[in-house]
Amino acid sequence: MENGLVRFGQFKGQGIAVVTSGGDSQGMNPSLRAVVRVGLYVGCRIFYIKEGYQGMITGGENIVEATWDSVSSIIHRGGTIIGSARSKEFMTLEGKLKCAKNLVKRGISNLIVIGGDGSLTGARDLRRMWPDLLSQLQKSGEITAEEAQKHHGLRVVGLIGTIDNDFPGTNMTIGADSALHRILEAVNAIASTANSHRRTFILEIMGRHCGYLALKTALTTEADYVFIPEMPPPANWPEDLTKKIHVSSMAGKRLHLIVLAEGATDIDGNPITAVMVRNYAAEKLGLDARITVLGHVQRGGSPSAFDRILGSRSGAAAVFTLMDLRYDEDPAVVAVQGNHMKKLELEQCIQIMNEMKEAIKDKQFDKALSLRGKSFQNNFDVFRTLNKLEPKSHSGGEKERILAVVQIGTPACGMNAAVFSFVRHACHRGGKVYGIYGGLEGMVAGQFQHLNWGDVHGWVQEGGSFLGTKRIFPDESMYPKIAEMLNKFQVGALCIMGGYEALYATYCFVQERKKHREFCIPIMVIPATINNNVPGSEFSIGADTALNTITKTCDLFRQSAMGTKSRVFIVEIMGKKCGYLCSMGALASGADSSYIYEEPFTIEDLTKDVRHMVSKMKHGKVLRGLVLRNEDCNLNYSTDFMTRLYAEEGKEAFTTRKNILGHIQQGDTPSSFDRSLGIKLGAKAIDWLYGNFDKFSTSDGKICTDLPESVMIIGLFGDQYCNTPLNELIPYIDFENRDSKCKWWMSLRRLFKVLALHESNYSDDVN
């Protein structure tokens, strides 16, 4: 849908109203910003409706025409700047008549609603009743026949804004990722005090009818137990909980975390409360148990980078979806499936929602779980598997599999989570895992350490790389020594985690198979790099955390200029010659310009951008400017050069400051996305290896293979996890620039430029 960024002259002057309704969620403001700016870009008139449907009923000052500048500096703000409310009056005929009248009087026959299932259901009902409402208003003389004819139809598009992530047809709803950020921040704080005192915490999470937040929290925090509405425990759940706590205690855990969705029940429908769980843990198990109820903290705070980007993409897609709708067509909803924006029928989604509620009510839990969608079910399956895992003693009657895991390149948050998952799943299958410390140099030096079940406890929430990693490339002198060590420790399979360096090292190992038999083992590569430049996956472990760090830091830069005279920040972003972080960081932070290697630029382009910034500052449209520059975007137009250029040309309008973010982009605790991605990729790597050991074994049972399909890159495409043979990816590797030729995110550059009112998008030939 982003590729539809063209000027629609035939829609010039059409009125579009945007309303946020129901419970607020982080990411509504980025959605609102995108609707307004893309709507204005295609020539429409855009109206805010303040205070939800109640504002639509009241009318007057609650319906305000928006301007480009009215949505400046809101992308980082939580909640919704136009307010939200639940309206009982809207449910009545009288309320809907008032809504219709107020919309018609302002020339509005297009409506974009940002909210959850209740808000979108209300929009559907308004659309269904629209002809009858206009007929009644005309008969009563409140609108003219001409007005009724001109606005004979109402086109409606919904954006799904709810932290619960409970709407069918979409992988993520606007606000859910930010809520997970707030939850993980709380868990990180809890963990330190709980570990100090050997405490058990019962964490109550929002989700009266949906357990997504609770499930995802449990998956990414090494929780011992989770209660969710979609898959309630048996009535004797205390026995199951006792067994799980016992296993965790035996493994040496000091912190026990039990996650509870607020709508949790047992299989018979009896409510399970945090107090009940705490009392049982304290009285029956003798644990020092405490309750933490996060409540509306989960709705608060600044939206995550993911929600800012999702909100921006959804808002733009909503405008174009609206333009494509016929007046006699049913309302649509914009969803994200995999990594793409999709148009769905609202009515069909509402029907699935109702089926889901009925399934839970009728105790058809398997059906309810399937109706939640593939993403929810995948999260549940991975957690259930992890939760059931126990160390398995090797049986003398079966072949012991010896595996090794190494990290090559630079640290990326989520690497530790991937190792945790890899080790636990291997141990559960009776395998033996060596962690190779120090990357390639560690392979040469023989720094192989046996990792047991308990050795990786607590790794999921930690950033960096506990195994240690360096950005070096293999050379001819290394291969014999590495082969010697693989033979010494009898390694039968190798998992390599990292970015381009890891991919290149794997490529080199394959070339060495003819010289060194020790490399003739199955190898799995897990992409892990903040640069997100590994072909074979749309997302690499660590990129999401880095993007959030960039976004938060840019927010701080802008805040630092509050109360001072106009100021422009030139910010250098990591990425080498890959502009992923710079491009997505610019979209998420609401930057004015961004420069990447993939889009060559000249001094004329820089001059035009500087003059545009001067114009905006002089006319008081903005007080703070943000320019992002990919570190290797241009050899001559360096960060220093750009800073001096902006400082000189804009000295009468603003001051200029330079900021090089550097290695803080590799820091922070892993985001929910990176933890989850690491856990899933680690598990799937083991599944693939154990599923193919026999295929890669010789007649005497030894591992030896030179088959192309014995070297795989596992990655995430859309919502699918795919294994791709390395030899199929060779054409997509840019060896000269140490990058990938596959750059799906380049299509979002156009959207960024429209939202930033960038000079390169002023002409009508943008497509």
N, C-alpha and C positions, 0 to 999 in steps of 0.2 A: 504493500500500500504506500510505503514511503516514496516509491518511484513515481507516484502520481503528482509530484510537486510541480504543477504547471499552473498558469493563470487561467481560470475559468471565467472568461468574459461574460458568458451567458448567465452567470450567477451574481453578477454585480448588483448590489443593492438589496439582495434578499436578506431577510432577517433571521438570525439564528439566536435562540436563547439557550443558555447553559445554566444548569441548576445542580447543586450538590445537595443530596438528601440523605436522611437516615444518619447512622453513626458515621463520624468522620474517620478518615484514614490518611496516613502520611502518603503523599503522592497525588492528592487531589489538586493541590496548587500547581504542580508541574503540568497536570492534565489540563487545568483551566488555562494556564499560560499558552499551551499549544493550541487549544481550541480557538482562543482569541486571536493569536498571531497568524495561524494558518488560515483562519476564517477571513481575517482582514487581507491577508496576502492574495486570496482568490477573489476579493472584491465584495464580500458580504458585510452586512452590518451585524455586529455581535452585541448581545445584551446579557448582562448578569441578571440572574434572579436571586436576590438575597434571601436568606433564611429558609431555604428549601421550598417545598410546596406551599407552605404557609405564606411565603413572600409572593408566590404566584397568585394566591388568592387575594391577598391584601393589595397588591399592585402599588401604584404610586411610586414612592421613592425606592421601593424594593426591586423595581425593574429599571436598571440603569444601563445606558449604552456604554460599552467598553471601548477603550482606546489602546493603542499599542503600548503606551507608557504606563497604563494602569496595571499591567501585569509585570512591570519591571521589578526585579529584586524580590520575587516571591518563590522562586524555584526551590530555595533552601528552607522554606517555612513549612512546619507541620500543619495539620488540620486543613481548614479551608477559609480563605480570606473573605468569601462571600457568605459564610455562615451556613449552618445546616440545622434542620429541625424535623421532628416528626409531627405530622398534622392529622388530627382526627377529622377535622372539617373537610379535608381533601377527599376523604372516603365517602362523603355525601354528594348527592346530585347538586345541591346548592353550591358546594365548594367547587366542583368541577365547572359549573356554569360561570362562576367568577373567574376561574383560571382561563377559560376559553375567551371570555370577554377581554380580559387584560392583555392576552397575547394578540388577539385580533386588532385591538386598538393601537398596538405598537407595530403592526405590520409583520408579526412573527407567525410563521407557519412551519418552522423547523425547530426541533427541540433535541438537545443533547443532555442526557441525565447521567450524572456520576453518582453511583451509590450501589447498595447491595440488592438482594433479591426483592425485598419489600418495595424499595424505591422504583426499581425497574418494572415490577408488576403494576405499580400505580401508573407509570408512564404508558404501559400497554393498555390499561383500562381507559385512560384519557384518550388515547388514539382510537380505540374502538367506539367510544361514545361521541367522537368529534362531530360527525354529521348531524346527529340528533341535538347536540349542544348548540350548534350554530343555528339550527332550525328554530329551537326554542328562543334563542336570543333575538333572532330576527322577528319572530312573532311578537315578542314583548317590546320590540322597538329599541332594544339596547345596542344592536348593531344594524347597519343598513344592508339591503339586498346586495349592493355592490361589494361591501366588505365581506359578506358571507360567500359570495361567488369568488372573490379574489383569494380567499383563504379557505377554500372548500376542503382542503386536505391538510393533515398534520403528519409530517415526516418525523420519526423518532428513532434516535440511535442511543444506545446505552453504553456507558463505560463502567466496568465492574470495580467499584471502590469499596473494599471491605477487608479488614485484617484477617478475617476467618478463613479466607481462601476456600469458600464453600460453594462457589458457583460452578456449575458443570460446563464443560466445553473449553475451559481455559486452564493452562498449567499454573498460572499465578494471577491473583487479583491485586489490584493497586493497593498497597499498604501492608500486605502480608510479610514481605521481606523486611520492611522497617520494624514491624512488630517483633520479628525474630531477633533483630539486632538489639532491641530493648531487653528482650528476655535473656539473651546470652550475656549481655552486660550485667544483668542481675545475677545470673548463675556464676559468672566469673567472680563477682564480689562475694557471693555466698561461699564459693569453694574455699577461699582462703581461710575464712573463720571456721568452716566445717572441718577442714583438715587439721586445724590447730586443736580442735576439741573432740575429734572423732564423733562428729554429729551426723544426724540424719535429717535431711530437709525434705518436707513435703511441699512441692511447688504447685500452686493452683494457677492454671493458665486459662485465659478466656477461650470460649468455645462451647456455648450452651448446646448447640446441635451439631457441631463439627469439631473433630479432634485434630485438625491439621497442625495447629500451633503446638499442641501438647506432643504430638507424635514427632514432629520435626525437632522439637527441643530435646526429647528423649534420645533421638538418634544422634544428635550432635553434641551431647554432653556426657556420654557414657552412663546414662541413667540406668538404674537397676530395674525400674518398673514404670509402666505407663498405663493410665486408665483413660480410654477414649470411648465416645458413644458408639462409634461404628463397629467396634469389636470388644464388647464388654466381657469381663472375666466371669467365671462361674461363681455361684453363690458362695463357694468355699474359697474365695480368692485369698483369704489370709494364709491358707496353707501354701498356696503357690508363692505368695510374697515371702513367706518364711524360708522356703527352699532357695529362692533367688538371693536373698540377703545372706544366707549361710554361705553360698558359693562365693559371693563377692568378698565376704569377710575372710574366707580361707585364702583368697587370692591376695590378701593384704590391703584391701581398700580401707581408707580411713573415712572417706566421705561416702554416704549412701544418699542417692537422690531419687526421689519418687515423684513422678510428674503426673498431675491430675487435671484433666479438662473439667471445667466447671459444671458441665452437663453429664458427668460420668455416672453410670449405673452398672449394676451387675446384670447378668443375663436374664434375670427375672424382672428387671425394671426397677429394682430397689436402688434409690440414690446412694452413691458412695461419696462421702464428703471428706474434706481434708482433715477435719477433726476426728472422724472415724479412723482414718488411716494413722493419724498421729497417736491416737489412744492405743491402737493395737500395737504399733511399733514400740511405744513406751512401756505399756503394761505387760505385753506378752513376750516381746523380744528383748526387753531391757535396754532399748536404745535411747540415747539422748536426742529426742525428736522435736523438731520445730517446724512451724508452718510459715510459709511466705505466700501471701496472696498479692500478685502483681497488679491486678485490677486495671485501671485506666492508664497506668504507666505504659502499658503496651501500645496504646494509641498515640502516645505523645512523642515529642522529639522531632528532630529534623529527618526528612525522608532519606533513606539510603540511596546510594548511587543507582542501584537497580530500579528502585521505585521512581526515581526522577527520570530515568531513561524510559522505563515502561510507561509512565504517565505521559511523557512527551510523545512517544510513538503512538500511544493509544489516542491521545487528543488529536493528533494530526490525522490518524486513520479515521477517526469519527467524522471529521469534516468531509473527507472524500467519500466515505460510506454514505453520508447524508446526501451528498450531491448525486450519488448514483441511485438512490432510492426513488421509486415512483410514489406518487401520493396514495395510490391504491395498494401499496405494498405494506406488508406487516412490519412492525418495528424490528430493527436489527440490533445486535450487540457486538462490540469489538472485543475479541479475545486474543490471547497469545497462545499459540500452539507450537511447541518447540521453540524456535527462534523467529517465528513469523507471525505477523498480525493477520487475523482471519475474521471474516464476517460470518456471524451465526444468526439464526432465527431466534429472536427473543422468546417467542411462544414455546418453541421446542425446549429451550433451556429451562423455562419455568416448569414445564411438564416433568422434566427429569428431576428438578428440585422437589417437586411434590411427590414423585415416586420414591425419592430417597427418604423423605420424611416418613412416608407410609411404611417403607421397608424397615426402618428402625423401629417404628411403632409396632409393627407386626413381628418383630424379632427375626426378620430375614437379613441377618447381618452380612452374609456373604454377598447378597444382592446389593446392599447398601455400600459395601466396600467397592464393588465393581462400578457402581454408579458414580462414585467419587472420582473415577478416572484413573488412567494408567500411572500418572505421577504419584498420586496418593497411595495407590496400591503398591507401587515400587518402594516407596518410603517405608510402608508397613512391613513388606516382605523382608527388606534389609534389616530393619530393627528387630523383627521377630527372629530372624536368623542369628543376628549378633547376640540377642538376649538368651538364646538357647545354647549358644556355643559353650563348650567346656573343653579343657585340655584333654586330649586323647592320648593314652599311652600307646606307643608303637607295639604292634603285635608281631611276634616273630614269624608268623605265617604269611606276612605280606611285605612287599618291597617298601622300605623306607625311602621316602622322597626327600632329597636334600635340595633346598632352594636358597638363593641369595638375593638380597635386595641392596641396591646402591643408588645414590643420588649424585647426578653429574650436572654441573652448571652453577647457577646461583640459587640461594634459598628462596622458597616461595611458601607462603602460609597455606597450610593444608597438606604439606608433604608428610608431616608427622601423623596426621589422621590416616593417610593412605598406608603408611607403614604399619600403624596399629591394626587396621583392617586386614592387611595382607598377612601379618604374623598370626593374628587370632584365627583367621579362617584356615591357615595352613596347619596350625597346631591342632585345630579341631579335627582335621583330616589325618592326624598322625604324622604330619610332616615335620621336618627340622629346618629352621630358617637361620641363616647367617645374615646379620647386618654388617655391611662393609662400611667402615668408618673412613671418612676423608676422600670420598669420590674415587677418581682414577688413581690418584697417588696411593690411596688406601688399598686399592686392588693390587697395585704393584708391591706394596710393602706387606701385604698379607694381614691387614687389619680386619680380620673376619671375627665377629663375635656372635656366639650363639644367643639368639633372642628367644626367651621363654614367654609364656603367657603373661606373667606378671610384670615382665620387663617393660612392656609398652603401656602399662596402666597410666592414665593421665595424659597421654600424648595427644589426644584428639584436640584439646583446647589450646595447645601450645603452638606458637608461631615459630618461624625459623626452621632449622633442620637439626634434629638431634644426632643424626648419622654424620652430619658434616658434609659439605659439598664445596667444590671450587670450580671456577670458570676456566678450565684448561681443556685442551684438545689432546687426544692420544697421538703418540709418535711411534716410529718404528721400534725404538728401544723398549717400549712398554709391553708390546704384545707377547713376547716370550715369557716375561715375568708374570703377566696377568694369567696366561695360559697355565703356567706352573702352579699358581695359587688356586685356580679353579680345579686343577687336578688334585692338588694337595687336600683340599677340603671336599673333594668329590661332589662338586656342585652339578646338579642335574637340570637346573632351570634357573634363569636369571631374570629378575625384574629391575628395569632401569627407569628411574624417575628423573625428570628434568626437562629442559627446554631444547633449544637447537643443539647445544653441546651434547646432550644425551642422545639426540637423534643421530648426530654425526658420529659419535662414538659407536653406536649400534651399527651404523653403516660400515664403519671400519672393521668391527668385529666380524661382520659377515664376510667381508673381503678376505679376512685372515683365516677363514675356515679351511681353505686348501692347505695352509701351512701348519695350522694348529687344530688338531681334532677337538681340543677342549672347548672351542667356540661352537662346535656342532651340537648345541643344546637349544631347546626352545627359549626364546627371549621375548619378553613383553615390555613394551615401552609405555609408561604412563606420563602424558604431558603435564608438566608442572613448571610453569614460568609466568612471571607477572607480565611478560611481553605478549603472551597469547599468540605466539608465532609458530606453532607446531602444526604442520598439516596433518590431517587425520582426526581433528577435533575442532569444534567451533569454540570451545572454552578449555583453557588450561587451568589447572589447580594454581591458585595464588593470584590470578588476575582480578578477581572480584574484590578481594581484600585490598589490593593495591589501589584499585579504582576508588574504593571508599576512603582510603587514606588521602588520596589526591583531592577528592571532593570535599572532605572535611577541612583539609588545609586551605583550599581556595576559599571556603566559607570564612575561615579565620582571617585570611588576608583582607577580604572585603570588610569584615567587621572591624578590623584594626584601623580602617580609614574612616570609620563612623565619627562624625563630628569634626573631621579635618576638611581642608579644602580638597577639591577634586584630585583623585589619584588613580594612576594606572599601574597595574602589576604585570610584569613580564615573568612568567613562570616556566621554568625548564622541567620537562617531564622525561622520565626514563623511557626506554623502548628501543634504543639503538636506531635501526632504520625501519622499525615497525611502528606505525602511528596509532596502534590500537588504543593505548592508554591516553594519549594526547587527544584523540578524536572523541572517545567516549567520556573522558574527563571534561572536555569542553562542553559536550552535550549535557552532562549531569550537573555541571557547575554554572551553566548559563553564561559561558564565556562570550566575549565579543569577537575574537578571532582565534584560530589555531593553525599552526603550520606543521606539516608532516612531510616526510621524505617522498611519500607516494604521490603527492600533489606538488610538482615543481612550481616555484614562484619566483618572481623577478623583483627588482628594486621598484618597478612601477607598481606592482601589487602592494608592496609594503608601504609605499608612499600614499597610495589610495586609502589604505586602511588607517594610516595615521591621520590623514586629513578628515576621514569620516569620524574618527574618535574625537578629534578636535571640535568638529561641528556639533557632535552630541553633547560634549562637555560645555561648550560655550552657550548652547541654547538651554542648558539646565535640564536636559532630558535624563541624564544620569550623573552621578557623582563619583562612581567608582568603575573603573574599567579593568577587564581581565583578559590577558593575552596568553595563550598556552603555546609553547614551542617544544616539539619533539627534539630530543637532544642531538640527533644526527640528521635533522631535516635538511640542513644546508651547511656546507663546510665554511663558507665565507660569511654568510649572514648569521653570525653567532648570537648567542644570548646577549653578550656584551654589546655587540653592534646594534641589535634591536633596541636595547635599553637606551643607548645613546641617541638613536634615531628618534625614538618616541620622546625622549627628554628634550631634545633640541627643537623638534618641530612642534611639540605641544607645550612648550614652556610658558606660554601665555594663558593656557587653558587648564593644565594639570601638572602635577609632579609625577615622577616615574620611579618605581622601585623594582629591583631585580630579585628574584627568588629561585634558587636551584634546590629542588626538593631532595635530590640525591637518594640515599639509602633508606630514608624513612619510608619510602614506597615499598620496601621489602619487609617492613616491620609490622607491628600491631598483632593482635590476636586474630586467628582466622575467622572469617565471616561464616555465617551459617551455610552459605552456598559452597564455600571452599571446603568446609568440614564435610558436608554431605557428599560433595563430588569426590573428595579423597577417599571416604569410606566406601562409596559405591565402586569406584574404579579399582581399589585394592581388592575388594571382594570378587569382582568380575575377572580380575587378573588370575586369581587362584582358581576360579571356576574354569577358565579357559585352559590353564596349565594342567589341572588334574583331569580335565576332559580329553586331553590330547597326549598324555604321557605314553599310552600304549601305541599311538600312531607314530610317535617319534622314537620308539624303542627298537632295538635290533632283536634278533631271534634269541639271544642270550639274556635279554631283559635290560641291557644297558642302553642309556640314552645316547643316540647318535643320529643326527639328521642334518641334511643340507637343503631340505625342502624350502622353497620360498615362503610357504605358509607357516613355517616354524618361527618366523620373526614378525611380530604383530605390534601395531600401535592401537591402543584402545582409546576411543574418544567419544565425545557426546555430540551428536548431530540432532538438532531439534530436541526431541524428548527420547531419542533412541541412543543406546550405547552400542557402538559398532567396533568390530575388530577389522583392521585393514592391514594386509601384508605390506611390509616396508617397501618391497620392490614396486608396488603399485603407486606409492607416494613419491617415488624419486622424481618424476616429472614436475611435481608441485613444490619441490624444494629449491629455493633460491640460494645456491651455495655461495655465490659471490657476496651477497648481502647478508648471509646467515639469517634467512627469513623464509617465510612461507609465501607462495604465490596465491594462496587462497585467502581472500580478505572479504568475507561477507559483510563486515561492518562498514566498508567503504560506501555502501548505498545510503548509510545514515548521514554522510557528510552533507548531503543536500538539505536534509531536515535541519541539521545544526545551523546551516547558513541562513535558512528562512527564519528560524526562531531568533537568530542573532541580528537579523536585518543586515546581512553581510553584503558588501558591494557586489560580489560576484554573482549574487542572485537577483540583482535589480532588473536585469533584462528579461524579456518575455520568452527567451528561448531555453529556459531551464526545463529539463524534462527528466 
